[in-house]
Amino acid sequence: MKKIITSSTTPRWKHDIFFSFYGKDTRKSFTDHLYVGLKRKGILVFKDDKTLKRGEFISKELLKAIRESIYAIIIISKNYASFKWCLMELAAIVEWAKKTELTILPIFYHVNPSDIRNLTVSFEKAFAAHKNNPKVGVKKMQKWKNAFREVGNIAGWVVHDSYESALIQEISRNISRKLNCRFSRHDYEKFVAINSRVEEMLNLMDMESNDVRFIGIHGMGGVGIILDDVDGEKQLMALSGSPDWFGPGTRMIITCRDSHLLRTHEVNDIYEVEQLQIDEALQLFSLSAFKKTQPTENYKDLSMDFVNYAQGLPLALKVLGSFLFGRTIVAWRSARNQLEAIPNKEIMNILQISFEGLEDLQKELFLDMACLFQRHRLDNMFCRH
């Protein structure tokens, strides 16, 4: 069966997580604790708290909530299968997951996955009881069994004698990372080289810790990415003077071109944003110049000329790509030749931003080097002529 992929760039999801569980077993214990743990991370969870009417068929409200969720967490406990509405819900989740991108994350709460796959122990008795119910036909019974077995075959978390608080932290962290790294295919292509950067930032932020953490993002102007573009001690002190100003678990992200300023403020960690690698730079340039991730065949060599000119600076790559979009190959060659003689004004503005962010001594060294190179070029010209 083919999965249904939406063509719209707007997310159709309303919930990050749909909870399926048997209330009498876990509502006031494990399910509630997990729900609170996920909510603390800003994860949107749909949990049916007896607000929806029960009937012989799954309600439209529940079905809508399933279809508007990215993940379905199914907490299978000892008496889960004894409640027919749990099985109806389970079958609807499995059916929707086969058609779409819904991902099932099972939690086996004091039960063995093998008992679910083989319908043994309490589950055998539960299905035997449903079989004697005249309102449950053979076809419906088989659908429930198949869905139940399928979930038993999915890798998940097993809760037995482990500390539940530690497991809940692990589950919350795992799901949070999945959600943070999840993009639609269309959006994902726009975020060039994003995965490794996000992963490193998440590690530095240490979201499981309850302390207050200041994270600095450092790099030259135009290289990327809260407190944005902080360039003075007074400015930093006024906005985030001390960890005591903030509640437990706060994360303050500060972007700054001066790494010394970040160290002076004693931020917990500094993430230095690096220029893009050649393949990453070509992808970003192509998204602006061609609206796709790779250049057109007869534009490849010219594209590399512009990528090399930008030196891995994302903002420069975007400016150049946007300027060249839709132009003829003759216009591209002309633009390349002009850049070699007279640099693009917008590119120079970007580089000027980076230059202005330097200390006075660094500016003087930069100018001395520039003059040295210019003199070297003139000397060569005089020698040739």
Solvent accessible surface area in square Angstrom, and as a share of the most:
residue,aa,sasa,rsa
1,M,174,0.78
2,K,184,0.78
3,K,104,0.44
4,I,99,0.50
5,I,112,0.57
6,T,54,0.31
7,S,117,0.75
8,S,62,0.40
9,T,70,0.41
10,T,95,0.55
11,P,91,0.57
12,R,77,0.28
13,W,55,0.19
14,K,125,0.53
15,H,27,0.12
16,D,25,0.13
17,I,0,0.00
18,F,1,0.00
19,F,2,0.01
20,S,0,0.00
21,F,19,0.08
22,Y,28,0.11
23,G,18,0.18
24,K,181,0.77
25,D,40,0.21
26,T,1,0.00
27,R,47,0.17
28,K,184,0.78
29,S,42,0.27
30,F,0,0.00
31,T,0,0.00
32,D,51,0.27
33,H,95,0.42
34,L,0,0.00
35,Y,55,0.21
36,V,59,0.34
37,G,15,0.14
38,L,0,0.00
39,K,90,0.38
40,R,200,0.73
41,K,51,0.21
42,G,57,0.55
43,I,7,0.03
44,L,97,0.48
45,V,16,0.09
46,F,43,0.18
47,K,31,0.13
48,D,10,0.05
49,D,67,0.34
50,K,158,0.67
51,T,105,0.61
52,L,32,0.16
53,K,185,0.79
54,R,102,0.37
55,G,32,0.30
56,E,67,0.30
57,F,161,0.67
58,I,43,0.22
59,S,24,0.15
60,K,174,0.74
61,E,99,0.45
62,L,5,0.03
63,L,50,0.25
64,K,113,0.48
65,A,5,0.04
66,I,0,0.00
67,R,100,0.36
68,E,35,0.16
69,S,1,0.01
70,I,15,0.08
71,Y,12,0.04
72,A,0,0.00
73,I,0,0.00
74,I,0,0.00
75,I,0,0.00
76,I,0,0.00
77,S,2,0.01
78,K,126,0.53
79,N,59,0.30
80,Y,0,0.00
81,A,1,0.00
82,S,56,0.36
83,F,64,0.27
84,K,25,0.11
85,W,62,0.22
86,C,6,0.04
87,L,0,0.00
88,M,20,0.09
89,E,12,0.05
90,L,0,0.00
91,A,6,0.05
92,A,12,0.09
93,I,0,0.00
94,V,10,0.06
95,E,71,0.32
96,W,38,0.13
97,A,13,0.10
98,K,95,0.40
99,K,53,0.23
100,T,2,0.01
101,E,60,0.27
102,L,8,0.04
103,T,52,0.30
104,I,16,0.08
105,L,17,0.08
106,P,0,0.00
107,I,0,0.00
108,F,3,0.01
109,Y,28,0.11
110,H,91,0.40
111,V,13,0.08
112,N,70,0.36
113,P,29,0.18
114,S,44,0.28
115,D,27,0.14
116,I,0,0.00
117,R,85,0.31
118,N,97,0.50
119,L,16,0.08
120,T,50,0.29
121,V,99,0.57
122,S,25,0.16
123,F,3,0.01
124,E,107,0.48
125,K,155,0.66
126,A,10,0.08
127,F,8,0.03
128,A,51,0.40
129,A,63,0.49
130,H,15,0.07
131,K,153,0.65
132,N,125,0.64
133,N,44,0.22
134,P,134,0.85
135,K,134,0.57
136,V,14,0.08
137,G,40,0.39
138,V,132,0.76
139,K,182,0.77
140,K,60,0.26
141,M,17,0.07
142,Q,85,0.38
143,K,99,0.42
144,W,6,0.02
145,K,52,0.22
146,N,68,0.35
147,A,5,0.04
148,F,0,0.00
149,R,86,0.31
150,E,64,0.29
151,V,0,0.00
152,G,1,0.01
153,N,106,0.54
154,I,59,0.30
155,A,98,0.76
156,G,36,0.34
157,W,34,0.12
158,V,66,0.38
159,V,0,0.00
160,H,75,0.34
161,D,147,0.76
162,S,62,0.40
163,Y,184,0.70
164,E,49,0.22
165,S,80,0.52
166,A,61,0.47
167,L,21,0.10
168,I,15,0.08
169,Q,97,0.43
170,E,75,0.34
171,I,0,0.00
172,S,4,0.02
173,R,87,0.32
174,N,58,0.30
175,I,0,0.00
176,S,17,0.11
177,R,77,0.28
178,K,80,0.34
179,L,33,0.17
180,N,66,0.34
181,C,41,0.24
182,R,69,0.25
183,F,65,0.27
184,S,44,0.29
185,R,201,0.73
186,H,92,0.41
187,D,37,0.19
188,Y,96,0.37
189,E,62,0.28
190,K,111,0.47
191,F,92,0.38
192,V,21,0.12
193,A,27,0.21
194,I,45,0.23
195,N,67,0.34
196,S,70,0.45
197,R,49,0.18
198,V,33,0.19
199,E,66,0.30
200,E,85,0.38
201,M,22,0.10
202,L,20,0.10
203,N,83,0.42
204,L,36,0.18
205,M,28,0.13
206,D,60,0.31
207,M,87,0.39
208,E,55,0.25
209,S,32,0.21
210,N,113,0.58
211,D,63,0.32
212,V,26,0.15
213,R,35,0.13
214,F,7,0.03
215,I,0,0.00
216,G,0,0.00
217,I,10,0.05
218,H,32,0.14
219,G,12,0.12
220,M,73,0.33
221,G,4,0.03
222,G,19,0.18
223,V,11,0.07
224,G,58,0.56
225,I,112,0.57
226,I,130,0.66
227,L,24,0.12
228,D,98,0.51
229,D,64,0.33
230,V,2,0.01
231,D,117,0.61
232,G,24,0.23
233,E,74,0.33
234,K,178,0.75
235,Q,74,0.33
236,L,0,0.00
237,M,86,0.39
238,A,75,0.58
239,L,89,0.44
240,S,0,0.00
241,G,14,0.13
242,S,31,0.20
243,P,69,0.43
244,D,132,0.68
245,W,146,0.51
246,F,52,0.21
247,G,39,0.38
248,P,106,0.67
249,G,30,0.29
250,T,39,0.22
251,R,37,0.13
252,M,26,0.12
253,I,29,0.15
254,I,0,0.00
255,T,12,0.07
256,C,6,0.04
257,R,76,0.28
258,D,45,0.23
259,S,25,0.16
260,H,118,0.53
261,L,14,0.07
262,L,0,0.00
263,R,141,0.52
264,T,69,0.40
265,H,19,0.08
266,E,149,0.67
267,V,18,0.10
268,N,72,0.37
269,D,44,0.23
270,I,56,0.28
271,Y,16,0.06
272,E,106,0.48
273,V,17,0.10
274,E,114,0.51
275,Q,73,0.32
276,L,24,0.12
277,Q,113,0.50
278,I,96,0.49
279,D,101,0.52
280,E,34,0.15
281,A,1,0.00
282,L,27,0.14
283,Q,48,0.21
284,L,14,0.07
285,F,0,0.00
286,S,0,0.00
287,L,31,0.16
288,S,16,0.10
289,A,3,0.02
290,F,35,0.15
291,K,128,0.54
292,K,99,0.42
293,T,35,0.20
294,Q,97,0.43
295,P,8,0.05
296,T,54,0.32
297,E,127,0.57
298,N,98,0.50
299,Y,32,0.12
300,K,87,0.37
301,D,119,0.62
302,L,11,0.05
303,S,0,0.00
304,M,57,0.26
305,D,54,0.28
306,F,2,0.01
307,V,1,0.01
308,N,69,0.35
309,Y,73,0.28
310,A,6,0.05
311,Q,132,0.58
312,G,7,0.06
313,L,6,0.03
314,P,18,0.11
315,L,74,0.37
316,A,2,0.01
317,L,0,0.00
318,K,96,0.41
319,V,24,0.14
320,L,2,0.01
321,G,0,0.00
322,S,71,0.46
323,F,89,0.37
324,L,0,0.00
325,F,102,0.42
326,G,73,0.70
327,R,111,0.41
328,T,88,0.51
329,I,42,0.21
330,V,105,0.60
331,A,34,0.26
332,W,3,0.01
333,R,111,0.41
334,S,48,0.31
335,A,12,0.09
336,R,69,0.25
337,N,78,0.40
338,Q,111,0.49
339,L,16,0.08
340,E,133,0.60
341,A,81,0.63
342,I,130,0.66
343,P,58,0.36
344,N,32,0.17
345,K,160,0.68
346,E,100,0.45
347,I,5,0.02
348,M,87,0.39
349,N,76,0.39
350,I,9,0.05
351,L,74,0.37
352,Q,89,0.39
353,I,77,0.39
354,S,17,0.11
355,F,39,0.16
356,E,93,0.42
357,G,34,0.32
358,L,61,0.30
359,E,101,0.45
360,D,106,0.55
361,L,120,0.60
362,Q,87,0.38
363,K,44,0.19
364,E,102,0.46
365,L,98,0.49
366,F,109,0.45
367,L,93,0.46
368,D,91,0.47
369,M,109,0.48
370,A,47,0.36
371,C,87,0.52
372,L,118,0.59
373,F,127,0.53
374,Q,92,0.41
375,R,153,0.56
376,H,108,0.48
377,R,151,0.55
378,L,69,0.35
379,D,56,0.29
380,N,58,0.30
381,M,74,0.33
382,F,153,0.64
383,C,112,0.67
384,R,169,0.62
385,H,180,0.80
